[in-house]
Structures are given as structure tokens and as C-alpha cells.
């Protein structure tokens, strides 16, 4: 029997494997210029603040994706070697951690104990430990040697996310925003909608 979190992730994966459709790109005037209205959210009312963020993420998701790609492309253009080096180091560290905590490693370890220290299982387990240790040492060395590149890569990822969250928090919703979100909720699934479903975030309806 699957847990609710596993079920929601599975539903999101199923949606992502199907047909996803991006909503139209909102005009620059609506997104940030003349007709856009901004106001600090009520920090004490997390429900209303979260509803504003969720609805803006859905309504402006194409603008946010374009903003993310633009910022990321500019950062890579000005710092290509550092960004690529940082991504490679992070990928190596994630691979080592994933391998260390993966179910396969645990199963091999348990199997070697249940078989009374079977030679073949013990040899595979020892070999895998050496691979993980070598990867950890290499990842640690590269992390220290390329710390600036890793930090720049993390900053490059967090910058567009932070800009998106700030805009979604400050942008006041109008009736067009609310009405369009309601209409589009009956259409094909969107990438942002699937992502919010995966983390169990729901936006309220048109009148909220």
C-alpha cells in the first residue's frame, strides 16, 4: 500500500509522462510594467500569501520558465567553465550519495549477512565500498578545489528561483488572472500544475 506522498509523486510522474501544455506567454505590461500592481503580502496570513504565490506561479509560469532560462543562459555565457565544472562536481557528489544510500547497497549488505558471509556477496560488497570511498574522496577533493565554481553554480540555480518567488509574492492578482486560472484548470495539464501537485500544493478558486 503506497503512502499519500508516494501516491502524489506517482500521479505527478504520470502527468509529466502525458501531454503537458504551457499556457500563453503573458505580456510584459501585465507581467511587470504599467498594468502590474505590486504589494507586500501579509506575512501573518500564510494561507493567503501561499494562495497568491501558487496562482501567480500557474498564471505566469511561461514567463517564469523564460526568465529562468534567460538568467541561466546569461550566467553560463559569462562563466562557462565555472558553471560546467560546478555542475560536474555536484553530479559526482549526488551520484556518490545516491549510491551510498541506494536500496541496492543495503540489499547487498543484508544478503551477505543472511548468507553467512558468502564469499561472492562479500567480495561484491567490499568492491562496492571501495568504489564509493574513491568517489567520496574524489568528490571531496574537487569540492574543495572548485568551491568557487560550486558556489557559483548554486547561485545560478537559486537566483531565478528567488526572483520568481519574489515576483509571485508581490504581484497582486486581478480578475483576469483569477478567471484565466479557473478556465485553464479545465484544460490540459501544465508543467507548473504538475509540479505543484507533486508537492501537494493547491491554489484556491476564482473568488479567492
C-alpha positions as CSV (number, residue, x, y, z in Angstrom):
1,X,0.0,0.0,0.0
2,X,1.5,3.3,-1.1
3,X,1.7,6.3,1.2
4,X,0.0,9.6,0.2
5,X,3.3,11.3,-0.6
6,X,4.4,8.4,-2.9
7,X,1.0,8.4,-4.5
8,X,1.1,12.2,-5.2
9,X,4.6,11.8,-6.7
10,X,3.4,8.9,-8.8
11,X,0.4,10.9,-10.1
12,X,2.8,13.8,-11.0
13,X,5.1,11.5,-12.8
14,X,2.2,10.1,-14.7
15,X,1.0,13.6,-15.6
16,X,4.5,14.5,-16.8
17,X,4.7,11.5,-19.0
18,X,1.5,12.5,-20.7
19,X,0.6,15.7,-22.6
20,X,1.7,18.9,-21.0
21,X,0.9,22.3,-22.4
22,X,2.4,25.6,-21.4
23,X,-0.1,28.5,-21.1
24,X,0.3,31.6,-23.3
25,X,3.2,34.0,-22.5
26,X,1.8,36.9,-20.6
27,X,2.6,40.4,-21.9
28,X,5.4,42.4,-20.4
29,X,2.9,45.1,-19.4
30,X,0.9,42.5,-17.4
31,X,3.9,40.8,-16.0
32,X,6.0,43.7,-14.7
33,X,5.2,47.1,-16.3
34,X,2.3,49.5,-16.4
35,X,-0.8,47.5,-15.5
36,X,1.1,45.3,-13.0
37,X,0.4,46.1,-9.3
38,X,2.7,45.0,-6.6
39,X,2.2,44.9,-2.8
40,X,3.9,43.3,0.1
41,X,1.9,40.2,1.2
42,X,0.5,39.9,4.7
43,X,3.3,37.9,6.3
44,X,1.0,36.8,9.1
45,X,-1.6,35.2,6.8
46,X,0.4,32.4,5.3
47,X,-2.7,30.8,3.6
48,X,-3.5,34.0,1.6
49,X,0.2,34.6,0.8
50,X,0.6,31.0,-0.4
51,X,-2.5,31.2,-2.5
52,X,-1.2,34.3,-4.2
53,X,2.1,32.7,-4.9
54,X,0.5,29.4,-6.2
55,X,-1.9,31.2,-8.5
56,X,0.8,33.6,-9.9
57,X,3.1,30.6,-10.5
58,X,0.3,29.0,-12.5
59,X,-0.7,32.1,-14.4
60,X,2.8,33.4,-15.2
61,X,4.6,30.0,-15.5
62,X,5.6,30.5,-19.1
63,X,7.1,33.9,-18.2
64,X,8.9,32.3,-15.2
65,X,10.3,29.5,-17.4
66,X,11.6,32.0,-19.9
67,X,13.1,34.2,-17.1
68,X,14.8,31.1,-15.6
69,X,16.3,30.1,-19.0
70,X,17.4,33.7,-19.7
71,X,19.2,34.1,-16.3
72,X,20.8,30.7,-16.6
73,X,21.9,31.2,-20.1
74,X,23.5,34.6,-19.2
75,X,25.3,33.1,-16.3
76,X,26.6,30.2,-18.4
77,X,27.7,32.7,-21.1
78,X,29.7,34.8,-18.8
79,X,31.1,31.9,-16.7
80,X,31.0,28.8,-18.9
81,X,34.0,26.9,-17.4
82,X,33.0,27.5,-13.8
83,X,29.3,26.6,-14.3
84,X,30.2,23.3,-16.1
85,X,32.9,22.4,-13.5
86,X,30.4,23.1,-10.7
87,X,27.7,21.0,-12.3
88,X,30.1,18.1,-12.8
89,X,31.3,18.2,-9.2
90,X,27.7,18.4,-7.9
91,X,26.6,15.5,-10.2
92,X,29.5,13.4,-8.8
93,X,28.6,14.1,-5.2
94,X,25.0,13.4,-5.8
95,X,25.9,10.1,-7.6
96,X,28.1,9.0,-4.6
97,X,25.4,9.9,-2.1
98,X,22.7,8.1,-4.1
99,X,24.8,5.0,-4.5
100,X,25.7,5.0,-0.8
101,X,22.0,5.2,0.3
102,X,20.5,3.2,-2.5
103,X,18.4,0.2,-1.8
104,X,20.9,-2.0,-3.8
105,X,23.7,-1.3,-1.5
106,X,21.6,-2.1,1.6
107,X,20.3,-5.3,-0.1
108,X,23.8,-6.5,-0.9
109,X,24.9,-5.8,2.7
110,X,21.9,-7.7,4.2
111,X,22.3,-10.5,1.7
112,X,25.9,-11.0,2.7
113,X,24.9,-11.2,6.3
114,X,22.0,-13.6,5.7
115,X,24.2,-16.0,3.7
116,X,26.6,-16.2,6.5
117,X,29.3,-14.2,4.7
118,X,29.0,-15.7,1.2
119,X,32.3,-15.1,-0.5
120,X,30.9,-13.8,-3.7
121,X,28.5,-11.4,-1.9
122,X,31.2,-10.3,0.4
123,X,33.5,-9.6,-2.4
124,X,30.9,-7.6,-4.3
125,X,30.1,-5.6,-1.1
126,X,33.8,-4.9,-0.5
127,X,34.3,-3.8,-4.1
128,X,31.3,-1.5,-4.0
129,X,32.6,0.0,-0.7
130,X,35.9,0.9,-2.4
131,X,34.1,2.5,-5.4
132,X,32.0,4.6,-3.0
133,X,35.1,5.6,-1.0
134,X,37.0,6.5,-4.1
135,X,34.1,8.6,-5.4
136,X,33.7,10.3,-2.0
137,X,37.4,11.2,-1.8
138,X,37.4,12.5,-5.4
139,X,34.2,14.4,-4.8
140,X,35.6,15.9,-1.6
141,X,38.8,17.0,-3.3
142,X,37.0,18.5,-6.3
143,X,34.6,20.3,-3.9
144,X,37.4,21.9,-2.0
145,X,39.5,22.7,-5.2
146,X,36.5,24.1,-7.1
147,X,34.5,25.6,-4.2
148,X,34.0,28.9,-6.1
149,X,32.6,27.1,-9.1
150,X,30.2,25.0,-7.0
151,X,29.0,28.1,-5.1
152,X,28.5,30.0,-8.4
153,X,26.5,27.0,-9.8
154,X,24.3,27.0,-6.7
155,X,23.9,30.8,-7.0
156,X,23.0,30.5,-10.7
157,X,20.3,28.0,-9.8
158,X,18.9,29.9,-6.8
159,X,18.9,33.3,-8.4
160,X,16.0,32.7,-10.9
161,X,14.1,30.7,-8.3
162,X,14.4,33.6,-5.8
163,X,13.4,36.2,-8.4
164,X,10.4,34.0,-9.3
165,X,9.3,33.7,-5.7
166,X,9.7,37.4,-5.0
167,X,7.6,38.3,-8.1
168,X,4.9,35.7,-7.3
169,X,4.7,37.0,-3.7
170,X,4.5,40.7,-4.6
171,X,2.3,40.6,-7.8
172,X,-1.3,41.4,-6.9
173,X,-3.8,39.2,-8.7
174,X,-6.6,40.8,-10.8
175,X,-9.9,39.4,-12.0
176,X,-8.3,38.4,-15.4
177,X,-5.7,36.4,-13.5
178,X,-8.2,34.6,-11.4
179,X,-10.6,34.0,-14.3
180,X,-7.9,32.7,-16.6
181,X,-6.5,30.3,-14.0
182,X,-10.0,28.9,-13.5
183,X,-10.6,28.4,-17.2
184,X,-7.1,26.9,-17.8
185,X,-7.6,24.5,-14.9
186,X,-10.2,22.6,-17.0
187,X,-7.7,22.3,-19.9
188,X,-4.6,20.2,-20.4
189,X,-2.1,19.8,-17.5
190,X,0.7,22.3,-17.3
191,X,4.3,21.7,-16.1
192,X,3.8,24.1,-13.1
193,X,0.5,22.5,-12.2
194,X,2.1,19.0,-12.2
195,X,5.0,20.3,-10.1
196,X,2.6,21.9,-7.5
197,X,0.6,18.7,-7.5
198,X,3.8,16.7,-6.7
199,X,4.4,18.9,-3.6
200,X,0.7,18.8,-2.7
201,X,0.0,22.5,-3.2
202,X,-3.4,23.6,-4.3
203,X,-4.5,27.0,-5.5
204,X,-7.9,28.3,-4.4
205,X,-10.6,29.1,-6.9
206,X,-11.5,32.2,-8.9
207,X,-13.1,34.2,-6.0
208,X,-10.1,33.8,-3.6
